Amino acid sequence: MERQQILATMGELKLFGMKAAYDEIIKVALKRSHEPQQIVGDQLYRRA
């Protein structure tokens, strides 16, 4: 799924906090070679 699709879906689901943090979390995840589960976990943690 492309970035724009992910952001659009987050908007539709009213996940505005996750949408706002998405680019920062992805940037850190790529730098640290995080697994997909860690990336999702980071987004959920920031949302809470």
HUCORFEN-V629248 format. One record per residue. N is the residue number from 1. RES is the residue in one letter. PSI is psi in whole degrees, 0 to 359 (999 if undefined). Layout:
# HUCORFEN-V629248
N;RES;PSI, N;RES;PSI
This chain:
# HUCORFEN-V629248
1;M;134, 2;E;158, 3;R;312, 4;Q;322, 5;Q;318, 6;I;312, 7;L;320, 8;A;318, 9;T;318, 10;M;320, 11;G;316, 12;E;325, 13;L;3, 14;K;37, 15;L;61, 16;F;324, 17;G;316, 18;M;320, 19;K;317, 20;A;326, 21;A;353, 22;Y;305, 23;D;318, 24;E;315, 25;I;318, 26;I;318, 27;K;312, 28;V;318, 29;A;317, 30;L;319, 31;K;323, 32;R;4, 33;S;47, 34;H;150, 35;E;157, 36;P;322, 37;Q;322, 38;Q;321, 39;I;312, 40;V;317, 41;G;319, 42;D;319, 43;Q;319, 44;L;323, 45;Y;317, 46;R;332, 47;R;326, 48;A;999
